């Protein structure tokens, strides 16, 4: 029998394997690691650490997606700059 733990992902309770890593969680959720930032218990993780950071009972995980696009800074046409996020 596989042991499970309870964690919180983006504010919702979720079970996962006791020996799971952040990388395992992302794969289970079908989320591409290169497209997100992950915060584990208020610490922003480096992507290279996703497969090495183990999840523990009660951990709080926030997964933030990057969204591309842009919007004019000044909609009246006075400014020529754009706000852009990738």
N, CA, C and O atoms as a MOPAC input file, in Angstrom:
PM7 MOZYME 1SCF
protein

 N      0.84500 1    -1.18600 1     0.00000 1
 C      0.00000 1     0.00000 1     0.00000 1
 C      0.89000 1     1.24900 1     0.00000 1
 O      1.85600 1     1.33300 1     0.75800 1
 N      0.54900 1     2.21900 1    -0.86200 1
 C      1.32000 1     3.44500 1    -0.98700 1
 C      0.88200 1     4.44100 1     0.08100 1
 O     -0.30600 1     4.73100 1     0.22600 1
 N      1.85100 1     4.95600 1     0.82100 1
 C      1.54700 1     5.94300 1     1.85300 1
 C      1.29300 1     7.29500 1     1.19800 1
 O      2.02300 1     7.70300 1     0.29500 1
 N      0.25800 1     7.98500 1     1.65700 1
 C     -0.04700 1     9.30500 1     1.12400 1
 C      0.01900 1    10.34900 1     2.22600 1
 O     -0.13600 1    10.05300 1     3.41100 1
 N      0.25500 1    11.58400 1     1.79100 1
 C      0.26100 1    12.72400 1     2.70300 1
 C     -0.72100 1    13.74600 1     2.16300 1
 O     -1.11400 1    13.68000 1     0.99800 1
 N     -1.11700 1    14.68900 1     3.00000 1
 C     -2.00400 1    15.77300 1     2.58700 1
 C     -1.18500 1    17.05500 1     2.46900 1
 O     -0.45900 1    17.43100 1     3.38900 1
 N     -1.31600 1    17.71800 1     1.32000 1
 C     -0.67200 1    19.00500 1     1.09300 1
 C     -1.73500 1    19.97500 1     0.60100 1
 O     -2.86800 1    19.57700 1     0.33100 1
 N     -1.37400 1    21.23800 1     0.48600 1
 C     -2.28000 1    22.24000 1    -0.03800 1
 C     -1.66400 1    22.79300 1    -1.32500 1
 O     -0.52800 1    23.26600 1    -1.31900 1
 N     -2.41500 1    22.73200 1    -2.42200 1
 C     -1.94100 1    23.23200 1    -3.71100 1
 C     -2.87000 1    24.35100 1    -4.15000 1
 O     -4.05800 1    24.13200 1    -4.38700 1
 N     -2.31600 1    25.54800 1    -4.25700 1
 C     -3.09500 1    26.73500 1    -4.62800 1
 C     -4.37000 1    26.84500 1    -3.79900 1
 O     -5.44300 1    27.14700 1    -4.32000 1
 N     -4.23200 1    26.59600 1    -2.50100 1
 C     -5.33600 1    26.77500 1    -1.56900 1
 C     -6.28300 1    25.59700 1    -1.41000 1
 O     -7.21600 1    25.65600 1    -0.60900 1
 N     -6.05300 1    24.51900 1    -2.17000 1
 C     -6.93900 1    23.35400 1    -2.07700 1
 C     -6.18900 1    22.14300 1    -1.52100 1
 O     -5.05200 1    21.87400 1    -1.90900 1
 N     -6.83700 1    21.41900 1    -0.61000 1
 C     -6.25800 1    20.20200 1    -0.05800 1
 C     -6.11100 1    19.14900 1    -1.15000 1
 O     -6.96100 1    19.02700 1    -2.03300 1
 N     -5.01900 1    18.39100 1    -1.07400 1
 C     -4.75400 1    17.37500 1    -2.08400 1
 C     -3.86200 1    16.30400 1    -1.46200 1
 O     -2.97600 1    16.60300 1    -0.66100 1
 N     -4.10800 1    15.07400 1    -1.83800 1
 C     -3.25100 1    13.98600 1    -1.39700 1
 C     -2.15300 1    13.73700 1    -2.42400 1
 O     -2.34700 1    13.95800 1    -3.61900 1
 N     -1.00000 1    13.27500 1    -1.94800 1
 C      0.06400 1    12.87200 1    -2.86500 1
 C      0.91100 1    11.80300 1    -2.17600 1
 O      0.82000 1    11.61000 1    -0.96400 1
 N      1.73400 1    11.11300 1    -2.96200 1
 C      2.60100 1    10.07300 1    -2.40800 1
 C      3.55700 1    10.67500 1    -1.39600 1
 O      4.02900 1    11.79800 1    -1.57200 1
 N      3.84200 1     9.93900 1    -0.34800 1
 C      4.69600 1    10.43200 1     0.72800 1
 C      6.10600 1    10.77200 1     0.26300 1
 O      6.74800 1    11.64300 1     0.85000 1
 N      6.60100 1    10.11300 1    -0.76600 1
 C      7.96800 1    10.37400 1    -1.22400 1
 C      8.02000 1    11.27400 1    -2.46900 1
 O      9.04900 1    11.33100 1    -3.14300 1
 N      6.92700 1    11.97300 1    -2.77900 1
 C      6.85000 1    12.80100 1    -3.98200 1
 C      7.69200 1    14.06800 1    -3.84900 1
 O      7.88500 1    14.60300 1    -2.75800 1
 N      8.18600 1    14.52800 1    -5.00300 1
 C      8.89800 1    15.80200 1    -5.07400 1
 C      7.99400 1    16.83600 1    -5.73400 1
 O      6.91900 1    16.50400 1    -6.23200 1
 N      8.42900 1    18.07000 1    -5.73400 1
 C      7.69300 1    19.12100 1    -6.43800 1
 C      7.58600 1    18.75900 1    -7.92100 1
 O      6.53500 1    18.95100 1    -8.53200 1
 N      8.66300 1    18.23900 1    -8.49800 1
 C      8.63700 1    17.80900 1    -9.90100 1
 C      7.61000 1    16.72400 1   -10.14900 1
 O      6.91100 1    16.75100 1   -11.16200 1
 N      7.50800 1    15.76200 1    -9.22900 1
 C      6.49900 1    14.70000 1    -9.35000 1
 C      5.09000 1    15.29200 1    -9.34900 1
 O      4.23800 1    14.88400 1   -10.13900 1
 N      4.85200 1    16.25000 1    -8.46500 1
 C      3.54100 1    16.89000 1    -8.38000 1
 C      3.20500 1    17.58700 1    -9.69500 1
 O      2.09000 1    17.45700 1   -10.19900 1
 N      4.16400 1    18.32500 1   -10.25000 1
 C      3.91100 1    19.02100 1   -11.51100 1
 C      3.59100 1    18.03200 1   -12.63000 1
 O      2.68200 1    18.27100 1   -13.42600 1
 N      4.32500 1    16.93100 1   -12.69600 1
 C      4.05300 1    15.91600 1   -13.72300 1
 C      2.66800 1    15.29900 1   -13.52300 1
 O      1.94100 1    15.06800 1   -14.48900 1
 N      2.30800 1    15.03300 1   -12.26600 1
 C      0.99400 1    14.45600 1   -11.96800 1
 C     -0.13000 1    15.40300 1   -12.41400 1
 O     -1.19100 1    14.95700 1   -12.85100 1
 N      0.11600 1    16.70100 1   -12.29800 1
 C     -0.87100 1    17.70000 1   -12.68400 1
 C     -0.75500 1    18.08600 1   -14.16200 1
 O     -1.49000 1    18.95200 1   -14.63700 1
 N      0.16200 1    17.44700 1   -14.88400 1
 C      0.40800 1    17.72800 1   -16.31000 1
 C      0.77300 1    19.18800 1   -16.54000 1
 O      0.28100 1    19.82500 1   -17.47100 1
 N      1.64100 1    19.70800 1   -15.68000 1
 C      2.10700 1    21.08800 1   -15.77700 1
 C      3.57300 1    21.08000 1   -16.18000 1
 O      4.38700 1    20.40300 1   -15.55100 1
 N      3.91400 1    21.82600 1   -17.22300 1
 C      5.29500 1    21.91400 1   -17.69500 1
 C      6.08700 1    22.82400 1   -16.76600 1
 O      5.73300 1    23.98700 1   -16.57500 1
 N      7.15500 1    22.29300 1   -16.19200 1
 C      7.95000 1    23.02600 1   -15.21000 1
 C      8.50900 1    24.33400 1   -15.75500 1
 O      8.65800 1    25.30200 1   -15.00900 1
 N      8.81900 1    24.37100 1   -17.04500 1
 C      9.41300 1    25.58200 1   -17.61000 1
 C      8.41100 1    26.72300 1   -17.76200 1
 O      8.79800 1    27.84600 1   -18.08600 1
 N      7.13900 1    26.45000 1   -17.53200 1
 C      6.10500 1    27.48000 1   -17.69400 1
 C      5.53000 1    27.98300 1   -16.37400 1
 O      4.55800 1    28.73700 1   -16.37200 1
 N      6.11900 1    27.57300 1   -15.25400 1
 C      5.57200 1    27.98400 1   -13.95700 1
 C      6.67200 1    28.38600 1   -12.98200 1
 O      7.84200 1    28.04000 1   -13.14600 1
 N      6.25600 1    29.11800 1   -11.97800 1
 C      7.07500 1    29.36700 1   -10.79500 1
 C      6.37700 1    28.62900 1    -9.66100 1
 O      5.14800 1    28.55800 1    -9.62500 1
 N      7.15700 1    28.08200 1    -8.73900 1
 C      6.57600 1    27.33000 1    -7.62500 1
 C      7.08500 1    27.90600 1    -6.31100 1
 O      8.27800 1    28.14100 1    -6.12300 1
 N      6.14300 1    28.12100 1    -5.42100 1
 C      6.45100 1    28.56500 1    -4.06000 1
 C      6.09400 1    27.42600 1    -3.12200 1
 O      4.97200 1    26.92000 1    -3.15500 1
 N      7.03900 1    27.02300 1    -2.29000 1
 C      6.82600 1    25.95500 1    -1.31500 1
 C      6.99400 1    26.54600 1     0.07600 1
 O      8.09400 1    26.94200 1     0.46200 1
 N      5.91100 1    26.60500 1     0.81800 1
 C      5.93800 1    27.17100 1     2.16900 1
 C      6.57300 1    28.55700 1     2.18800 1
 O      7.44500 1    28.84300 1     3.00900 1
 N      6.12500 1    29.41300 1     1.27400 1
 C      6.54700 1    30.81000 1     1.14400 1
 C      7.95900 1    30.99700 1     0.58300 1
 O      8.46600 1    32.11900 1     0.57100 1
 N      8.59400 1    29.93400 1     0.12500 1
 C      9.91600 1    30.02200 1    -0.49600 1
 C      9.78600 1    29.74700 1    -1.99100 1
 O      9.29900 1    28.69000 1    -2.39300 1
 N     10.22400 1    30.70400 1    -2.81400 1
 C     10.20200 1    30.51300 1    -4.25800 1
 C     11.35000 1    29.57900 1    -4.62200 1
 O     12.50300 1    29.82100 1    -4.26400 1
 N     11.01600 1    28.50800 1    -5.34000 1
 C     12.01400 1    27.49900 1    -5.68500 1
 C     12.65000 1    27.76700 1    -7.03800 1
 O     12.00700 1    28.28200 1    -7.95200 1
 N     13.91000 1    27.41200 1    -7.15300 1
 C     14.60200 1    27.43600 1    -8.43300 1
 C     14.14900 1    26.20200 1    -9.21000 1
 O     14.02200 1    25.12100 1    -8.63700 1
 N     13.90900 1    26.35700 1   -10.49400 1
 C     13.41900 1    25.23900 1   -11.31100 1
 C     14.31300 1    24.00300 1   -11.20800 1
 O     13.81400 1    22.87900 1   -11.23700 1
 N     15.60600 1    24.19600 1   -11.08900 1
 C     16.52700 1    23.04600 1   -11.03000 1
 C     16.33600 1    22.22200 1    -9.75900 1
 O     16.82400 1    21.09500 1    -9.67100 1
 N     15.63700 1    22.77400 1    -8.78400 1
 C     15.41400 1    22.05900 1    -7.52300 1
 C     14.09400 1    21.30000 1    -7.47300 1
 O     13.84900 1    20.56800 1    -6.51300 1
 N     13.23200 1    21.45300 1    -8.48500 1
 C     11.90900 1    20.82300 1    -8.45000 1
 C     11.98100 1    19.31700 1    -8.20900 1
 O     11.18200 1    18.77600 1    -7.44500 1
 N     12.92900 1    18.63400 1    -8.85100 1
 C     13.01200 1    17.17700 1    -8.70500 1
 C     13.75200 1    16.73600 1    -7.44200 1
 O     13.86400 1    15.54100 1    -7.17100 1
 N     14.25700 1    17.70000 1    -6.67300 1
 C     15.00500 1    17.36400 1    -5.46000 1
 C     14.31000 1    17.78900 1    -4.17800 1
 O     14.70200 1    17.36300 1    -3.09100 1
 N     13.28400 1    18.62100 1    -4.28900 1
 C     12.56800 1    19.09400 1    -3.10100 1
 C     11.40200 1    18.17500 1    -2.79900 1
 O     10.42100 1    18.13200 1    -3.54200 1
 N     11.51400 1    17.44900 1    -1.71400 1
 C     10.46400 1    16.51700 1    -1.29000 1
 C      9.30700 1    17.26700 1    -0.64800 1
 O      9.49100 1    18.29100 1     0.00900 1
 N      8.12400 1    16.73600 1    -0.85400 1
 C      6.93300 1    17.29400 1    -0.21400 1
 C      6.68800 1    16.57400 1     1.10000 1
 O      6.90700 1    15.36800 1     1.21700 1
 N      6.22800 1    17.33800 1     2.09300 1
 C      5.97600 1    16.78100 1     3.42000 1
 C      4.53400 1    17.10700 1     3.83100 1
 O      3.91800 1    18.04000 1     3.31600 1
 N      4.02700 1    16.32200 1     4.75800 1
 C      2.67900 1    16.51900 1     5.28900 1
 C      2.45900 1    17.98600 1     5.63800 1
 O      3.26600 1    18.59200 1     6.34300 1
 N      1.35900 1    18.55400 1     5.14000 1
 C      0.99200 1    19.92200 1     5.48000 1
 C      1.66300 1    21.00400 1     4.65300 1
 O      1.38800 1    22.18600 1     4.86100 1
 N      2.54700 1    20.63400 1     3.70900 1
 C      3.20300 1    21.64300 1     2.88000 1
 C      2.17500 1    22.45900 1     2.11500 1
 O      1.10400 1    21.96900 1     1.75500 1
 N      2.52700 1    23.71500 1     1.87700 1
 C      1.68200 1    24.62000 1     1.08900 1
 C      2.42300 1    24.95600 1    -0.19600 1
 O      3.50500 1    25.54200 1    -0.16800 1
 N      1.83300 1    24.58200 1    -1.31000 1
 C      2.44300 1    24.78200 1    -2.62500 1
 C      1.58700 1    25.76300 1    -3.41000 1
 O      0.37000 1    25.60200 1    -3.50600 1
 N      2.22400 1    26.76900 1    -3.96400 1
 C      1.54500 1    27.70500 1    -4.86700 1
 C      2.22200 1    27.57000 1    -6.22500 1
 O      3.44200 1    27.69600 1    -6.33100 1
 N      1.43200 1    27.31600 1    -7.25600 1
 C      1.94400 1    27.17200 1    -8.61900 1
 C      1.43300 1    28.36100 1    -9.42000 1
 O      0.22600 1    28.55400 1    -9.56500 1
 N      2.36200 1    29.15400 1    -9.93500 1
 C      2.02700 1    30.36600 1   -10.66600 1
 C      2.39700 1    30.19600 1   -12.12600 1
 O      3.54700 1    29.90200 1   -12.45100 1
 N      1.42700 1    30.37800 1   -13.00600 1
 C      1.66300 1    30.24600 1   -14.44700 1
 C      2.09000 1    31.57500 1   -15.03500 1
 O      1.63700 1    32.63800 1   -14.61100 1
 N      2.98000 1    31.49600 1   -16.03000 1
 C      3.37100 1    32.68300 1   -16.77400 1
 C      2.39100 1    32.87100 1   -17.91100 1
 O      2.01300 1    31.91200 1   -18.58300 1
 N      1.98500 1    34.09700 1   -18.12200 1
 C      1.03600 1    34.39900 1   -19.18400 1
 C      1.67700 1    35.43600 1   -20.09500 1
 O      2.10300 1    36.49600 1   -19.63700 1
 N      1.74300 1    35.13000 1   -21.37600 1
 C      2.31700 1    36.06500 1   -22.33700 1
 C      1.27200 1    37.04600 1   -22.81700 1
 O      0.07100 1    36.82600 1   -22.65900 1
 N      1.73700 1    38.11700 1   -23.39700 1
 C      0.82500 1    39.11200 1   -23.94000 1
 C      1.31100 1    40.49600 1   -23.60100 1
 O      2.35300 1    40.66200 1   -22.96700 1
 N      0.58100 1    41.46100 1   -24.00900 1
 C      0.97500 1    42.83300 1   -23.72400 1
 C     -0.23500 1    43.73700 1   -23.79400 1
 O     -1.27300 1    43.36800 1   -24.34300 1
 N     -0.09500 1    44.91000 1   -23.23900 1
 C     -1.16200 1    45.90000 1   -23.27500 1
 C     -0.52500 1    47.27000 1   -23.40800 1
 O      0.52800 1    47.51700 1   -22.82000 1
 N     -1.13000 1    48.15400 1   -24.15900 1
 C     -0.57300 1    49.50200 1   -24.27800 1
 C     -0.50400 1    50.17400 1   -22.91200 1
 O     -1.40400 1    50.02200 1   -22.08700 1
 N      0.57200 1    50.91600 1   -22.68500 1
 C      0.71500 1    51.64900 1   -21.43800 1
 C     -0.29400 1    52.78900 1   -21.39600 1
 O     -0.90400 1    53.05300 1   -20.36100 1
 N     -0.46200 1    53.45700 1   -22.52400 1
 C     -1.37500 1    54.59100 1   -22.60100 1
 C     -2.37300 1    54.33400 1   -23.72700 1
 O     -2.01700 1    54.42800 1   -24.90200 1
 N     -3.60300 1    54.01600 1   -23.38400 1
 C     -4.59800 1    53.65300 1   -24.39000 1
 C     -5.01600 1    54.83100 1   -25.26500 1
 O     -5.66500 1    54.62400 1   -26.29100 1
 N     -4.66400 1    56.06200 1   -24.89100 1
 C     -5.01600 1    57.22500 1   -25.69800 1
 C     -3.94500 1    57.51100 1   -26.76000 1
 O     -4.06000 1    58.47900 1   -27.51100 1
 N     -2.91600 1    56.67800 1   -26.82100 1
 C     -1.91900 1    56.82000 1   -27.85700 1
 C     -0.78600 1    57.78200 1   -27.52800 1
 O      0.08100 1    58.00500 1   -28.37300 1
 N     -0.76500 1    58.35400 1   -26.33800 1
 C      0.29800 1    59.29000 1   -25.97300 1
 C      1.61900 1    58.57400 1   -25.71700 1
 O      2.68900 1    59.09100 1   -26.03600 1
 N      1.53100 1    57.38800 1   -25.14100 1
 C      2.74600 1    56.63000 1   -24.86500 1
 C      2.95100 1    55.56300 1   -25.91800 1
 O      1.98700 1    55.06000 1   -26.49500 1
 N      4.18600 1    55.21900 1   -26.16900 1
 C      4.46500 1    54.19800 1   -27.17200 1
 C      4.97300 1    52.90700 1   -26.51900 1
 O      5.24200 1    51.93000 1   -27.21700 1
 N      5.10300 1    52.89700 1   -25.21800 1
 C      5.60000 1    51.71100 1   -24.52800 1
 C      4.50700 1    50.68800 1   -24.30800 1
 O      3.31900 1    51.00400 1   -24.37700 1
 N      4.91100 1    49.48000 1   -24.04600 1
 C      3.98100 1    48.39500 1   -23.76400 1
 C      4.38100 1    47.72100 1   -22.47100 1
 O      5.56100 1    47.63900 1   -22.12900 1
 N      3.38700 1    47.24400 1   -21.76500 1
 C      3.61700 1    46.38000 1   -20.61900 1
 C      3.58600 1    44.98000 1   -21.17700 1
 O      2.61800 1    44.59800 1   -21.83300 1
 N      4.62500 1    44.20500 1   -20.93000 1
 C      4.71000 1    42.88100 1   -21.52400 1
 C      5.17900 1    41.88000 1   -20.48200 1
 O      6.15900 1    42.12400 1   -19.77800 1
 N      4.49100 1    40.76800 1   -20.38200 1
 C      4.88100 1    39.69000 1   -19.45400 1
 C      4.96600 1    38.39900 1   -20.22400 1
 O      4.11600 1    38.11700 1   -21.06900 1
 N      5.98000 1    37.61300 1   -19.94200 1
 C      6.10700 1    36.28600 1   -20.56700 1
 C      6.28000 1    35.25400 1   -19.50800 1
 O      6.40500 1    34.06800 1   -19.81500 1

